[in-house]
Amino acid sequence: MPPASNILNLIRLGRMNYAAALALQLRAVERVKVSREAGATEEFLFLVEHDPPVITVGRGGERENVLASAEQLAALGVELHEASRGGDVTYHGPGQIVAYPVIDLAARGRDIHGYLRNLEEAVIRVLAEYGLAGERDAKYTGVWVGREKICAIGVAITRWVTYHGLALNVSTALDHFDLIVPCGIRERGVTSLEKLLGRPVDMDEVEMALAAELAKVLKFAGTAEADEFKIKNEKLKKK
């Protein structure tokens, strides 16, 4: 059953570097744990575009799947970070909506696989709003259109509170994926909403559609925009 609060606090960060966004997630994780113990769980959804671009290597990742040298990454202004999420190597950058749900899985049956399927379902529903058929692959977590990946998913969980999440390509610079073997999958490609539609897409529109669908699949009554984390962390954003 969902927690009693049943409202997903939505925090739209705009463009922010990876380390700052991670720091906010970790603060939110602790807040969820404390509020759960107090009997009034607060849960959060961070939406962000990572700028500068970043390559992250997950717990199961292979560093050889980062194809670019440190010098090449520096010349392109692309950061490299180890990540506590599951999965392999992925890329985040402007034009990509990264969603970080910080929620209490203890109140949702402690079902990690079900949670991953819910993340996929939210993206599939958003793509359907644009007339696109998103698909799952039984072998790989994420969402695909044909043989090309449009959404990567990798999560971390501590005491049944989630962080990290999903990355949906909207107008992402797809050539940056040439710097890596995306998610360690060599035989598939990547794509974006704008590439598939052949036209510009409003990022705010996609963000709000994604937030709404995530709230639905995670069985929240709705979302409420919450600025507290953003207001208190403007210095982090500017680093």
Residue pairs with C-beta under 8 A, 6 or more apart in sequence:
1 107
1 108
2 107
2 108
2 218
2 219
2 220
3 36
3 41
3 43
3 104
3 107
4 39
4 40
4 41
5 40
5 41
5 42
5 43
6 219
6 220
6 221
7 43
7 220
7 221
7 222
7 223
7 224
8 43
8 44
8 45
8 101
8 103
8 211
8 214
8 215
8 218
8 220
8 222
8 223
8 224
9 42
9 43
9 44
9 45
9 223
9 224
9 225
9 226
10 44
10 45
10 47
10 211
10 223
10 224
10 225
10 226
11 24
11 44
11 45
11 46
11 47
11 225
11 226
11 227
11 228
11 229
11 230
12 47
12 48
12 207
12 225
12 230
13 21
13 24
13 46
13 47
13 48
13 230
13 237
14 48
14 49
14 237
15 48
15 49
15 50
15 51
15 94
16 48
16 49
16 50
16 51
16 236
16 237
17 50
17 51
17 52
17 54
17 79
17 237
17 239
18 50
18 54
18 56
18 79
18 81
18 92
19 81
19 239
20 233
20 236
20 237
20 239
21 46
21 48
21 50
21 98
21 100
23 233
23 236
24 46
24 229
24 233
24 236
25 46
25 100
25 102
25 163
25 164
26 163
27 229
28 44
28 46
28 102
28 163
28 229
29 102
29 158
29 161
29 163
31 42
31 44
32 41
32 42
32 43
32 44
32 102
32 103
32 104
32 161
33 159
33 161
35 41
35 42
36 104
36 106
36 107
36 161
41 104
41 107
43 101
43 102
43 103
43 104
43 220
44 101
44 102
44 103
44 226
44 229
45 99
45 100
45 101
45 102
45 103
45 211
45 214
45 215
45 223
46 99
46 100
46 101
46 102
46 229
47 97
47 98
47 99
47 100
47 207
47 210
47 211
48 97
48 98
48 100
49 93
49 94
49 95
49 96
49 97
49 98
49 203
50 92
50 93
50 94
50 96
50 98
51 93
51 94
52 77
52 78
52 79
52 93
53 76
53 77
53 78
53 79
53 91
53 92
53 93
53 94
53 173
53 176
54 78
54 79
54 80
54 81
54 91
54 92
54 93
55 66
55 73
55 78
55 79
55 80
55 81
55 89
55 90
55 91
55 92
55 179
55 180
56 80
56 81
56 82
56 83
56 85
56 89
56 90
56 91
56 92
57 63
57 65
57 66
57 80
57 81
57 82
57 83
57 88
57 89
58 83
58 85
58 86
58 87
58 88
58 89
58 90
58 154
59 83
59 84
59 85
59 86
59 87
60 86
60 87
60 88
61 83
61 87
61 88
61 89
61 184
62 88
62 89
62 184
65 88
65 89
65 180
65 181
65 184
66 80
66 89
66 179
66 180
67 178
67 179
67 180
67 181
68 76
68 78
68 179
68 180
70 80
72 179
73 79
73 80
73 179
76 176
76 179
78 93
78 176
78 179
83 154
83 156
83 164
84 156
84 164
85 154
85 155
85 156
85 163
85 164
86 154
86 155
86 156
87 141
87 152
87 153
87 154
87 183
88 181
88 183
88 184
89 180
89 181
89 182
89 183
89 184
90 152
90 154
90 167
90 180
90 182
90 183
91 172
91 176
91 177
91 179
91 180
91 182
92 98
92 167
93 172
93 173
93 176
94 172
94 173
95 169
95 170
95 171
95 172
95 173
95 192
95 194
95 203
96 167
96 168
96 169
96 170
96 172
97 167
97 168
97 170
97 203
97 206
97 207
97 210
98 165
98 166
98 167
98 168
99 165
99 166
99 167
99 168
99 210
99 211
99 214
100 163
100 164
100 165
101 119
101 162
101 163
101 165
101 214
101 218
102 161
102 162
102 163
103 161
103 162
103 218
104 160
104 161
105 111
105 112
105 115
105 157
105 160
105 161
105 162
106 159
106 160
106 161
108 114
108 115
108 218
108 219
110 160
112 155
112 157
115 155
115 162
116 141
116 153
116 155
117 136
118 214
118 217
118 218
119 153
119 155
119 165
119 166
119 214
119 217
120 134
120 136
120 141
120 142
120 143
120 151
120 153
121 213
121 217
122 210
122 213
122 214
122 216
122 217
123 134
123 143
123 150
123 151
123 166
123 168
123 210
123 213
124 134
124 135
124 136
124 143
125 213
125 216
125 217
126 134
126 168
126 206
126 209
126 210
126 213
127 133
127 134
127 143
127 145
127 150
127 193
128 134
129 209
130 193
130 197
130 201
132 145
132 193
132 196
132 197
133 145
134 143
134 144
134 145
134 150
134 151
135 143
135 144
135 145
135 146
136 143
136 144
137 144
140 149
140 183
140 185
141 153
141 154
142 149
142 151
142 152
142 153
142 183
143 149
143 150
143 151
143 153
143 168
144 150
144 188
145 191
145 196
146 191
147 188
147 189
148 188
148 189
148 190
148 191
149 182
149 183
149 185
149 188
149 189
149 190
149 191
150 168
150 169
150 190
150 191
150 192
150 193
150 196
151 166
151 167
151 168
151 169
152 166
152 167
152 182
152 183
153 165
153 166
153 167
154 164
154 165
155 162
155 163
155 164
155 165
156 162
156 163
156 164
157 163
168 193
168 206
168 210
169 190
169 191
169 192
169 193
170 192
170 193
170 194
170 201
170 203
170 206
171 192
171 193
171 194
171 200
171 201
171 203
172 192
174 190
174 191
174 192
174 195
177 190
182 188
182 190
193 201
193 206
194 200
194 201
211 223
212 223
215 221
215 222
215 223
230 237
